[in-house]
Amino acid sequence: MVRATYRFREHTLTPDRTEDGDPTLYAMECKRCGQSSDGSTDPADGSEWAAGHLKANPGHLNYREVITRPYRFEPGAWLTN
Ligand SMILES: [Zn+2]
């Protein structure tokens, strides 16, 4: 009987800074109504959007910053047994 053997490799999950990685995007989301700014590589754009959103919607005081950051597994050493 033939037994299949499998080898496994350690992988480490890290932010993807390779050219395959998407840029990190920052967006600001209003907790009151759920509207959010478009994702931007510049976090200041979200702050600006929030200021404008508050101006147009008095009382919308709470926001959350949503950060979209690409990750990838980096292959490491083969595990032996
Ligand atoms: Zn709002």
PDB file of the backbone (N, CA, C, O) and the ligand in Angstrom, with CONECT records:
HET     ZN  A 101       1
ATOM      1  N   MET A   1       0.847  -1.190   0.000  1.00  0.00           N
ATOM      2  CA  MET A   1       0.000   0.000   0.000  1.00  0.00           C
ATOM      3  C   MET A   1       0.885   1.243   0.000  1.00  0.00           C
ATOM      4  O   MET A   1       1.836   1.354   0.774  1.00  0.00           O
ATOM      5  N   VAL A   2       0.551   2.157  -0.875  1.00  0.00           N
ATOM      6  CA  VAL A   2       1.332   3.393  -0.979  1.00  0.00           C
ATOM      7  C   VAL A   2       0.693   4.477  -0.119  1.00  0.00           C
ATOM      8  O   VAL A   2      -0.490   4.789  -0.247  1.00  0.00           O
ATOM      9  N   ARG A   3       1.483   5.015   0.725  1.00  0.00           N
ATOM     10  CA  ARG A   3       0.957   6.115   1.556  1.00  0.00           C
ATOM     11  C   ARG A   3       1.484   7.436   1.021  1.00  0.00           C
ATOM     12  O   ARG A   3       2.686   7.640   0.850  1.00  0.00           O
ATOM     13  N   ALA A   4       0.551   8.307   0.771  1.00  0.00           N
ATOM     14  CA  ALA A   4       0.958   9.633   0.300  1.00  0.00           C
ATOM     15  C   ALA A   4       1.610  10.390   1.450  1.00  0.00           C
ATOM     16  O   ALA A   4       1.177  10.309   2.599  1.00  0.00           O
ATOM     17  N   THR A   5       2.641  11.114   1.114  1.00  0.00           N
ATOM     18  CA  THR A   5       3.241  11.966   2.138  1.00  0.00           C
ATOM     19  C   THR A   5       3.091  13.413   1.705  1.00  0.00           C
ATOM     20  O   THR A   5       3.181  13.745   0.523  1.00  0.00           O
ATOM     21  N   TYR A   6       2.868  14.236   2.663  1.00  0.00           N
ATOM     22  CA  TYR A   6       2.692  15.647   2.377  1.00  0.00           C
ATOM     23  C   TYR A   6       3.749  16.436   3.138  1.00  0.00           C
ATOM     24  O   TYR A   6       4.060  16.144   4.292  1.00  0.00           O
ATOM     25  N   ARG A   7       4.267  17.398   2.491  1.00  0.00           N
ATOM     26  CA  ARG A   7       5.204  18.276   3.180  1.00  0.00           C
ATOM     27  C   ARG A   7       4.548  19.641   3.341  1.00  0.00           C
ATOM     28  O   ARG A   7       3.837  20.127   2.461  1.00  0.00           O
ATOM     29  N   PHE A   8       4.804  20.218   4.458  1.00  0.00           N
ATOM     30  CA  PHE A   8       4.217  21.514   4.726  1.00  0.00           C
ATOM     31  C   PHE A   8       5.306  22.541   4.953  1.00  0.00           C
ATOM     32  O   PHE A   8       6.427  22.243   5.367  1.00  0.00           O
ATOM     33  N   ARG A   9       4.923  23.723   4.668  1.00  0.00           N
ATOM     34  CA  ARG A   9       5.871  24.806   4.744  1.00  0.00           C
ATOM     35  C   ARG A   9       5.326  25.866   5.690  1.00  0.00           C
ATOM     36  O   ARG A   9       4.130  26.160   5.685  1.00  0.00           O
ATOM     37  N   GLU A  10       6.196  26.426   6.487  1.00  0.00           N
ATOM     38  CA  GLU A  10       5.762  27.515   7.354  1.00  0.00           C
ATOM     39  C   GLU A  10       5.507  28.760   6.516  1.00  0.00           C
ATOM     40  O   GLU A  10       6.257  29.061   5.587  1.00  0.00           O
ATOM     41  N   HIS A  11       4.469  29.463   6.845  1.00  0.00           N
ATOM     42  CA  HIS A  11       4.189  30.720   6.160  1.00  0.00           C
ATOM     43  C   HIS A  11       3.975  31.815   7.191  1.00  0.00           C
ATOM     44  O   HIS A  11       3.429  31.577   8.269  1.00  0.00           O
ATOM     45  N   THR A  12       4.399  32.975   6.855  1.00  0.00           N
ATOM     46  CA  THR A  12       4.212  34.113   7.734  1.00  0.00           C
ATOM     47  C   THR A  12       3.365  35.158   7.010  1.00  0.00           C
ATOM     48  O   THR A  12       3.666  35.556   5.885  1.00  0.00           O
ATOM     49  N   LEU A  13       2.310  35.586   7.677  1.00  0.00           N
ATOM     50  CA  LEU A  13       1.411  36.570   7.075  1.00  0.00           C
ATOM     51  C   LEU A  13       1.938  37.977   7.367  1.00  0.00           C
ATOM     52  O   LEU A  13       2.065  38.388   8.520  1.00  0.00           O
ATOM     53  N   THR A  14       2.236  38.691   6.302  1.00  0.00           N
ATOM     54  CA  THR A  14       2.767  40.045   6.490  1.00  0.00           C
ATOM     55  C   THR A  14       2.103  41.003   5.508  1.00  0.00           C
ATOM     56  O   THR A  14       1.588  40.577   4.474  1.00  0.00           O
ATOM     57  N   PRO A  15       2.115  42.301   5.831  1.00  0.00           N
ATOM     58  CA  PRO A  15       1.588  43.278   4.875  1.00  0.00           C
ATOM     59  C   PRO A  15       2.308  43.131   3.529  1.00  0.00           C
ATOM     60  O   PRO A  15       3.531  42.997   3.474  1.00  0.00           O
ATOM     61  N   ASP A  16       1.527  43.160   2.454  1.00  0.00           N
ATOM     62  CA  ASP A  16       2.074  42.946   1.116  1.00  0.00           C
ATOM     63  C   ASP A  16       2.628  44.253   0.565  1.00  0.00           C
ATOM     64  O   ASP A  16       1.876  45.138   0.159  1.00  0.00           O
ATOM     65  N   ARG A  17       3.941  44.360   0.558  1.00  0.00           N
ATOM     66  CA  ARG A  17       4.572  45.548  -0.003  1.00  0.00           C
ATOM     67  C   ARG A  17       5.173  45.263  -1.377  1.00  0.00           C
ATOM     68  O   ARG A  17       5.926  46.076  -1.913  1.00  0.00           O
ATOM     69  N   THR A  18       4.834  44.095  -1.946  1.00  0.00           N
ATOM     70  CA  THR A  18       5.337  43.786  -3.283  1.00  0.00           C
ATOM     71  C   THR A  18       4.499  44.535  -4.313  1.00  0.00           C
ATOM     72  O   THR A  18       3.495  45.167  -3.985  1.00  0.00           O
ATOM     73  N   GLU A  19       4.934  44.447  -5.554  1.00  0.00           N
ATOM     74  CA  GLU A  19       4.181  45.148  -6.593  1.00  0.00           C
ATOM     75  C   GLU A  19       2.826  44.502  -6.847  1.00  0.00           C
ATOM     76  O   GLU A  19       1.960  45.121  -7.466  1.00  0.00           O
ATOM     77  N   ASP A  20       2.620  43.258  -6.376  1.00  0.00           N
ATOM     78  CA  ASP A  20       1.311  42.615  -6.490  1.00  0.00           C
ATOM     79  C   ASP A  20       0.311  43.197  -5.493  1.00  0.00           C
ATOM     80  O   ASP A  20      -0.900  43.064  -5.666  1.00  0.00           O
ATOM     81  N   GLY A  21       0.825  43.837  -4.458  1.00  0.00           N
ATOM     82  CA  GLY A  21      -0.041  44.333  -3.396  1.00  0.00           C
ATOM     83  C   GLY A  21      -0.798  45.577  -3.826  1.00  0.00           C
ATOM     84  O   GLY A  21      -0.257  46.455  -4.498  1.00  0.00           O
ATOM     85  N   ASP A  22      -2.061  45.633  -3.424  1.00  0.00           N
ATOM     86  CA  ASP A  22      -2.822  46.849  -3.670  1.00  0.00           C
ATOM     87  C   ASP A  22      -2.312  47.923  -2.721  1.00  0.00           C
ATOM     88  O   ASP A  22      -1.737  47.607  -1.679  1.00  0.00           O
ATOM     89  N   PRO A  23      -2.514  49.174  -3.068  1.00  0.00           N
ATOM     90  CA  PRO A  23      -2.116  50.220  -2.132  1.00  0.00           C
ATOM     91  C   PRO A  23      -2.995  50.174  -0.881  1.00  0.00           C
ATOM     92  O   PRO A  23      -4.159  49.781  -0.957  1.00  0.00           O
ATOM     93  N   THR A  24      -2.454  50.568   0.251  1.00  0.00           N
ATOM     94  CA  THR A  24      -3.238  50.676   1.479  1.00  0.00           C
ATOM     95  C   THR A  24      -4.194  51.846   1.338  1.00  0.00           C
ATOM     96  O   THR A  24      -3.795  52.955   0.980  1.00  0.00           O
ATOM     97  N   LEU A  25      -5.474  51.580   1.627  1.00  0.00           N
ATOM     98  CA  LEU A  25      -6.492  52.616   1.461  1.00  0.00           C
ATOM     99  C   LEU A  25      -7.105  52.990   2.803  1.00  0.00           C
ATOM    100  O   LEU A  25      -7.358  52.135   3.652  1.00  0.00           O
ATOM    101  N   TYR A  26      -7.336  54.278   2.973  1.00  0.00           N
ATOM    102  CA  TYR A  26      -7.950  54.809   4.186  1.00  0.00           C
ATOM    103  C   TYR A  26      -9.288  55.431   3.818  1.00  0.00           C
ATOM    104  O   TYR A  26      -9.391  56.205   2.866  1.00  0.00           O
ATOM    105  N   ALA A  27     -10.307  55.080   4.588  1.00  0.00           N
ATOM    106  CA  ALA A  27     -11.623  55.686   4.369  1.00  0.00           C
ATOM    107  C   ALA A  27     -12.210  56.044   5.725  1.00  0.00           C
ATOM    108  O   ALA A  27     -11.882  55.413   6.730  1.00  0.00           O
ATOM    109  N   MET A  28     -13.060  57.032   5.760  1.00  0.00           N
ATOM    110  CA  MET A  28     -13.734  57.413   6.990  1.00  0.00           C
ATOM    111  C   MET A  28     -15.216  57.092   6.817  1.00  0.00           C
ATOM    112  O   MET A  28     -15.829  57.412   5.799  1.00  0.00           O
ATOM    113  N   GLU A  29     -15.770  56.451   7.844  1.00  0.00           N
ATOM    114  CA  GLU A  29     -17.168  56.042   7.782  1.00  0.00           C
ATOM    115  C   GLU A  29     -17.933  56.694   8.918  1.00  0.00           C
ATOM    116  O   GLU A  29     -17.489  56.689  10.066  1.00  0.00           O
ATOM    117  N   CYS A  30     -19.087  57.254   8.588  1.00  0.00           N
ATOM    118  CA  CYS A  30     -19.944  57.874   9.597  1.00  0.00           C
ATOM    119  C   CYS A  30     -20.692  56.789  10.351  1.00  0.00           C
ATOM    120  O   CYS A  30     -21.371  55.961   9.743  1.00  0.00           O
ATOM    121  N   LYS A  31     -20.570  56.787  11.694  1.00  0.00           N
ATOM    122  CA  LYS A  31     -21.245  55.756  12.488  1.00  0.00           C
ATOM    123  C   LYS A  31     -22.742  56.013  12.579  1.00  0.00           C
ATOM    124  O   LYS A  31     -23.520  55.104  12.867  1.00  0.00           O
ATOM    125  N   ARG A  32     -23.139  57.256  12.331  1.00  0.00           N
ATOM    126  CA  ARG A  32     -24.549  57.616  12.459  1.00  0.00           C
ATOM    127  C   ARG A  32     -25.366  57.108  11.272  1.00  0.00           C
ATOM    128  O   ARG A  32     -26.445  56.547  11.458  1.00  0.00           O
ATOM    129  N   CYS A  33     -24.853  57.302  10.046  1.00  0.00           N
ATOM    130  CA  CYS A  33     -25.648  56.963   8.863  1.00  0.00           C
ATOM    131  C   CYS A  33     -24.977  55.931   7.963  1.00  0.00           C
ATOM    132  O   CYS A  33     -25.600  55.445   7.018  1.00  0.00           O
ATOM    133  N   GLY A  34     -23.735  55.592   8.233  1.00  0.00           N
ATOM    134  CA  GLY A  34     -23.075  54.538   7.458  1.00  0.00           C
ATOM    135  C   GLY A  34     -22.424  55.003   6.167  1.00  0.00           C
ATOM    136  O   GLY A  34     -21.750  54.217   5.501  1.00  0.00           O
ATOM    137  N   GLN A  35     -22.612  56.265   5.802  1.00  0.00           N
ATOM    138  CA  GLN A  35     -21.931  56.749   4.598  1.00  0.00           C
ATOM    139  C   GLN A  35     -20.438  56.778   4.850  1.00  0.00           C
ATOM    140  O   GLN A  35     -19.986  56.931   5.985  1.00  0.00           O
ATOM    141  N   SER A  36     -19.676  56.628   3.768  1.00  0.00           N
ATOM    142  CA  SER A  36     -18.233  56.681   3.951  1.00  0.00           C
ATOM    143  C   SER A  36     -17.566  57.352   2.755  1.00  0.00           C
ATOM    144  O   SER A  36     -18.122  57.445   1.661  1.00  0.00           O
ATOM    145  N   SER A  37     -16.363  57.807   3.016  1.00  0.00           N
ATOM    146  CA  SER A  37     -15.578  58.417   1.954  1.00  0.00           C
ATOM    147  C   SER A  37     -15.028  57.327   1.055  1.00  0.00           C
ATOM    148  O   SER A  37     -14.986  56.160   1.445  1.00  0.00           O
ATOM    149  N   ASP A  38     -14.608  57.695  -0.140  1.00  0.00           N
ATOM    150  CA  ASP A  38     -13.920  56.755  -1.011  1.00  0.00           C
ATOM    151  C   ASP A  38     -12.567  56.447  -0.386  1.00  0.00           C
ATOM    152  O   ASP A  38     -11.956  57.306   0.251  1.00  0.00           O
ATOM    153  N   GLY A  39     -12.109  55.228  -0.570  1.00  0.00           N
ATOM    154  CA  GLY A  39     -10.794  54.895  -0.054  1.00  0.00           C
ATOM    155  C   GLY A  39      -9.730  55.728  -0.749  1.00  0.00           C
ATOM    156  O   GLY A  39      -9.763  55.919  -1.964  1.00  0.00           O
ATOM    157  N   SER A  40      -8.792  56.218   0.039  1.00  0.00           N
ATOM    158  CA  SER A  40      -7.709  57.028  -0.522  1.00  0.00           C
ATOM    159  C   SER A  40      -6.398  56.605   0.118  1.00  0.00           C
ATOM    160  O   SER A  40      -6.374  56.149   1.261  1.00  0.00           O
ATOM    161  N   THR A  41      -5.320  56.757  -0.616  1.00  0.00           N
ATOM    162  CA  THR A  41      -4.020  56.435  -0.050  1.00  0.00           C
ATOM    163  C   THR A  41      -3.582  57.501   0.948  1.00  0.00           C
ATOM    164  O   THR A  41      -2.625  57.302   1.697  1.00  0.00           O
ATOM    165  N   ASP A  42      -4.276  58.619   0.955  1.00  0.00           N
ATOM    166  CA  ASP A  42      -3.948  59.705   1.880  1.00  0.00           C
ATOM    167  C   ASP A  42      -5.011  59.786   2.981  1.00  0.00           C
ATOM    168  O   ASP A  42      -6.154  60.151   2.704  1.00  0.00           O
ATOM    169  N   PRO A  43      -4.646  59.447   4.232  1.00  0.00           N
ATOM    170  CA  PRO A  43      -5.634  59.466   5.312  1.00  0.00           C
ATOM    171  C   PRO A  43      -6.291  60.836   5.494  1.00  0.00           C
ATOM    172  O   PRO A  43      -7.403  60.923   6.013  1.00  0.00           O
ATOM    173  N   ALA A  44      -5.613  61.898   5.073  1.00  0.00           N
ATOM    174  CA  ALA A  44      -6.162  63.248   5.247  1.00  0.00           C
ATOM    175  C   ALA A  44      -7.438  63.436   4.427  1.00  0.00           C
ATOM    176  O   ALA A  44      -8.298  64.240   4.788  1.00  0.00           O
ATOM    177  N   ASP A  45      -7.563  62.690   3.316  1.00  0.00           N
ATOM    178  CA  ASP A  45      -8.773  62.817   2.499  1.00  0.00           C
ATOM    179  C   ASP A  45     -10.018  62.410   3.289  1.00  0.00           C
ATOM    180  O   ASP A  45     -11.074  63.030   3.161  1.00  0.00           O
ATOM    181  N   GLY A  46      -9.884  61.363   4.107  1.00  0.00           N
ATOM    182  CA  GLY A  46     -11.009  60.919   4.919  1.00  0.00           C
ATOM    183  C   GLY A  46     -11.392  61.942   5.971  1.00  0.00           C
ATOM    184  O   GLY A  46     -12.573  62.168   6.232  1.00  0.00           O
ATOM    185  N   SER A  47     -10.387  62.558   6.572  1.00  0.00           N
ATOM    186  CA  SER A  47     -10.653  63.585   7.584  1.00  0.00           C
ATOM    187  C   SER A  47     -11.390  64.757   6.956  1.00  0.00           C
ATOM    188  O   SER A  47     -12.320  65.318   7.534  1.00  0.00           O
ATOM    189  N   GLU A  48     -10.948  65.107   5.758  1.00  0.00           N
ATOM    190  CA  GLU A  48     -11.589  66.210   5.043  1.00  0.00           C
ATOM    191  C   GLU A  48     -13.043  65.866   4.722  1.00  0.00           C
ATOM    192  O   GLU A  48     -13.943  66.691   4.873  1.00  0.00           O
ATOM    193  N   TRP A  49     -13.247  64.624   4.275  1.00  0.00           N
ATOM    194  CA  TRP A  49     -14.601  64.175   3.946  1.00  0.00           C
ATOM    195  C   TRP A  49     -15.483  64.249   5.193  1.00  0.00           C
ATOM    196  O   TRP A  49     -16.625  64.703   5.117  1.00  0.00           O
ATOM    197  N   ALA A  50     -14.958  63.802   6.348  1.00  0.00           N
ATOM    198  CA  ALA A  50     -15.737  63.794   7.580  1.00  0.00           C
ATOM    199  C   ALA A  50     -16.134  65.215   7.974  1.00  0.00           C
ATOM    200  O   ALA A  50     -17.256  65.453   8.422  1.00  0.00           O
ATOM    201  N   ALA A  51     -15.204  66.156   7.804  1.00  0.00           N
ATOM    202  CA  ALA A  51     -15.505  67.547   8.143  1.00  0.00           C
ATOM    203  C   ALA A  51     -16.642  68.065   7.269  1.00  0.00           C
ATOM    204  O   ALA A  51     -17.545  68.747   7.753  1.00  0.00           O
ATOM    205  N   GLY A  52     -16.591  67.737   5.975  1.00  0.00           N
ATOM    206  CA  GLY A  52     -17.651  68.153   5.066  1.00  0.00           C
ATOM    207  C   GLY A  52     -18.964  67.461   5.375  1.00  0.00           C
ATOM    208  O   GLY A  52     -20.032  68.060   5.255  1.00  0.00           O
ATOM    209  N   HIS A  53     -18.883  66.188   5.779  1.00  0.00           N
ATOM    210  CA  HIS A  53     -20.082  65.411   6.104  1.00  0.00           C
ATOM    211  C   HIS A  53     -20.765  65.988   7.344  1.00  0.00           C
ATOM    212  O   HIS A  53     -21.991  66.082   7.403  1.00  0.00           O
ATOM    213  N   LEU A  54     -19.963  66.368   8.324  1.00  0.00           N
ATOM    214  CA  LEU A  54     -20.534  66.970   9.536  1.00  0.00           C
ATOM    215  C   LEU A  54     -21.212  68.301   9.212  1.00  0.00           C
ATOM    216  O   LEU A  54     -22.275  68.616   9.748  1.00  0.00           O
ATOM    217  N   LYS A  55     -20.593  69.061   8.346  1.00  0.00           N
ATOM    218  CA  LYS A  55     -21.151  70.351   7.954  1.00  0.00           C
ATOM    219  C   LYS A  55     -22.530  70.153   7.311  1.00  0.00           C
ATOM    220  O   LYS A  55     -23.471  70.897   7.588  1.00  0.00           O
ATOM    221  N   ALA A  56     -22.629  69.134   6.446  1.00  0.00           N
ATOM    222  CA  ALA A  56     -23.888  68.864   5.747  1.00  0.00           C
ATOM    223  C   ALA A  56     -24.894  68.134   6.627  1.00  0.00           C
ATOM    224  O   ALA A  56     -26.099  68.187   6.380  1.00  0.00           O
ATOM    225  N   ASN A  57     -24.391  67.449   7.659  1.00  0.00           N
ATOM    226  CA  ASN A  57     -25.259  66.647   8.528  1.00  0.00           C
ATOM    227  C   ASN A  57     -24.928  66.911   9.989  1.00  0.00           C
ATOM    228  O   ASN A  57     -24.288  66.087  10.641  1.00  0.00           O
ATOM    229  N   PRO A  58     -25.370  68.076  10.513  1.00  0.00           N
ATOM    230  CA  PRO A  58     -25.050  68.387  11.917  1.00  0.00           C
ATOM    231  C   PRO A  58     -25.533  67.257  12.829  1.00  0.00           C
ATOM    232  O   PRO A  58     -26.639  66.744  12.660  1.00  0.00           O
ATOM    233  N   GLY A  59     -24.718  66.885  13.768  1.00  0.00           N
ATOM    234  CA  GLY A  59     -25.098  65.796  14.672  1.00  0.00           C
ATOM    235  C   GLY A  59     -24.429  64.476  14.319  1.00  0.00           C
ATOM    236  O   GLY A  59     -24.407  63.547  15.127  1.00  0.00           O
ATOM    237  N   HIS A  60     -23.890  64.399  13.124  1.00  0.00           N
ATOM    238  CA  HIS A  60     -23.141  63.181  12.759  1.00  0.00           C
ATOM    239  C   HIS A  60     -21.702  63.350  13.246  1.00  0.00           C
ATOM    240  O   HIS A  60     -20.809  63.776  12.513  1.00  0.00           O
ATOM    241  N   LEU A  61     -21.524  62.992  14.529  1.00  0.00           N
ATOM    242  CA  LEU A  61     -20.266  63.335  15.210  1.00  0.00           C
ATOM    243  C   LEU A  61     -19.287  62.181  15.308  1.00  0.00           C
ATOM    244  O   LEU A  61     -18.105  62.397  15.579  1.00  0.00           O
ATOM    245  N   ASN A  62     -19.760  60.952  15.093  1.00  0.00           N
ATOM    246  CA  ASN A  62     -18.887  59.799  15.324  1.00  0.00           C
ATOM    247  C   ASN A  62     -18.541  59.078  14.036  1.00  0.00           C
ATOM    248  O   ASN A  62     -19.401  58.808  13.198  1.00  0.00           O
ATOM    249  N   TYR A  63     -17.278  58.777  13.903  1.00  0.00           N
ATOM    250  CA  TYR A  63     -16.766  58.160  12.677  1.00  0.00           C
ATOM    251  C   TYR A  63     -15.850  57.004  13.023  1.00  0.00           C
ATOM    252  O   TYR A  63     -15.358  56.895  14.147  1.00  0.00           O
ATOM    253  N   ARG A  64     -15.631  56.155  12.057  1.00  0.00           N
ATOM    254  CA  ARG A  64     -14.598  55.130  12.218  1.00  0.00           C
ATOM    255  C   ARG A  64     -13.731  55.153  10.970  1.00  0.00           C
ATOM    256  O   ARG A  64     -14.216  55.330   9.853  1.00  0.00           O
ATOM    257  N   GLU A  65     -12.438  54.970  11.189  1.00  0.00           N
ATOM    258  CA  GLU A  65     -11.517  54.909  10.055  1.00  0.00           C
ATOM    259  C   GLU A  65     -11.416  53.460   9.596  1.00  0.00           C
ATOM    260  O   GLU A  65     -11.156  52.565  10.399  1.00  0.00           O
ATOM    261  N   VAL A  66     -11.620  53.236   8.317  1.00  0.00           N
ATOM    262  CA  VAL A  66     -11.540  51.891   7.748  1.00  0.00           C
ATOM    263  C   VAL A  66     -10.276  51.814   6.905  1.00  0.00           C
ATOM    264  O   VAL A  66     -10.126  52.536   5.919  1.00  0.00           O
ATOM    265  N   ILE A  67      -9.375  50.932   7.304  1.00  0.00           N
ATOM    266  CA  ILE A  67      -8.101  50.792   6.612  1.00  0.00           C
ATOM    267  C   ILE A  67      -8.086  49.462   5.863  1.00  0.00           C
ATOM    268  O   ILE A  67      -8.299  48.408   6.462  1.00  0.00           O
ATOM    269  N   THR A  68      -7.839  49.511   4.570  1.00  0.00           N
ATOM    270  CA  THR A  68      -7.742  48.306   3.747  1.00  0.00           C
ATOM    271  C   THR A  68      -6.282  48.102   3.393  1.00  0.00           C
ATOM    272  O   THR A  68      -5.695  48.858   2.619  1.00  0.00           O
ATOM    273  N   ARG A  69      -5.704  47.042   3.988  1.00  0.00           N
ATOM    274  CA  ARG A  69      -4.275  46.813   3.809  1.00  0.00           C
ATOM    275  C   ARG A  69      -4.054  45.417   3.226  1.00  0.00           C
ATOM    276  O   ARG A  69      -4.524  44.431   3.794  1.00  0.00           O
ATOM    277  N   PRO A  70      -3.352  45.324   2.110  1.00  0.00           N
ATOM    278  CA  PRO A  70      -3.117  44.011   1.523  1.00  0.00           C
ATOM    279  C   PRO A  70      -2.096  43.201   2.339  1.00  0.00           C
ATOM    280  O   PRO A  70      -1.108  43.732   2.847  1.00  0.00           O
ATOM    281  N   TYR A  71      -2.371  41.918   2.440  1.00  0.00           N
ATOM    282  CA  TYR A  71      -1.447  41.006   3.141  1.00  0.00           C
ATOM    283  C   TYR A  71      -1.084  39.851   2.230  1.00  0.00           C
ATOM    284  O   TYR A  71      -1.830  39.524   1.307  1.00  0.00           O
ATOM    285  N   ARG A  72       0.045  39.240   2.482  1.00  0.00           N
ATOM    286  CA  ARG A  72       0.388  38.016   1.762  1.00  0.00           C
ATOM    287  C   ARG A  72       1.173  37.087   2.686  1.00  0.00           C
ATOM    288  O   ARG A  72       1.846  37.519   3.621  1.00  0.00           O
ATOM    289  N   PHE A  73       1.059  35.802   2.387  1.00  0.00           N
ATOM    290  CA  PHE A  73       1.847  34.826   3.126  1.00  0.00           C
ATOM    291  C   PHE A  73       3.221  34.731   2.493  1.00  0.00           C
ATOM    292  O   PHE A  73       3.348  34.519   1.287  1.00  0.00           O
ATOM    293  N   GLU A  74       4.235  34.886   3.302  1.00  0.00           N
ATOM    294  CA  GLU A  74       5.594  34.672   2.842  1.00  0.00           C
ATOM    295  C   GLU A  74       5.987  33.243   3.168  1.00  0.00           C
ATOM    296  O   GLU A  74       5.963  32.844   4.332  1.00  0.00           O
ATOM    297  N   PRO A  75       6.351  32.461   2.146  1.00  0.00           N
ATOM    298  CA  PRO A  75       6.764  31.090   2.428  1.00  0.00           C
ATOM    299  C   PRO A  75       8.075  31.048   3.217  1.00  0.00           C
ATOM    300  O   PRO A  75       9.012  31.799   2.948  1.00  0.00           O
ATOM    301  N   GLY A  76       8.106  30.162   4.182  1.00  0.00           N
ATOM    302  CA  GLY A  76       9.310  30.035   4.995  1.00  0.00           C
ATOM    303  C   GLY A  76       9.909  28.660   4.839  1.00  0.00           C
ATOM    304  O   GLY A  76       9.846  28.049   3.772  1.00  0.00           O
ATOM    305  N   ALA A  77      10.487  28.186   5.911  1.00  0.00           N
ATOM    306  CA  ALA A  77      11.183  26.906   5.871  1.00  0.00           C
ATOM    307  C   ALA A  77      10.197  25.748   5.702  1.00  0.00           C
ATOM    308  O   ALA A  77       9.061  25.804   6.173  1.00  0.00           O
ATOM    309  N   TRP A  78      10.660  24.696   5.017  1.00  0.00           N
ATOM    310  CA  TRP A  78       9.870  23.475   4.939  1.00  0.00           C
ATOM    311  C   TRP A  78       9.887  22.806   6.290  1.00  0.00           C
ATOM    312  O   TRP A  78      10.912  22.759   6.970  1.00  0.00           O
ATOM    313  N   LEU A  79       8.730  22.289   6.671  1.00  0.00           N
ATOM    314  CA  LEU A  79       8.653  21.557   7.930  1.00  0.00           C
ATOM    315  C   LEU A  79       9.007  20.099   7.667  1.00  0.00           C
ATOM    316  O   LEU A  79       8.491  19.479   6.737  1.00  0.00           O
ATOM    317  N   THR A  80       9.863  19.580   8.472  1.00  0.00           N
ATOM    318  CA  THR A  80      10.231  18.165   8.309  1.00  0.00           C
ATOM    319  C   THR A  80       9.705  17.376   9.490  1.00  0.00           C
ATOM    320  O   THR A  80       9.528  17.903  10.589  1.00  0.00           O
ATOM    321  N   ASN A  81       9.459  16.104   9.240  1.00  0.00           N
ATOM    322  CA  ASN A  81       9.032  15.278  10.358  1.00  0.00           C
ATOM    323  C   ASN A  81       9.654  13.901  10.263  1.00  0.00           C
ATOM    324  O   ASN A  81       9.413  13.054  11.122  1.00  0.00           O
TER     325      ASN A  81
HETATM  326 ZN    ZN A 101     -23.548  60.593   8.568  1.00  0.00          ZN2+
END
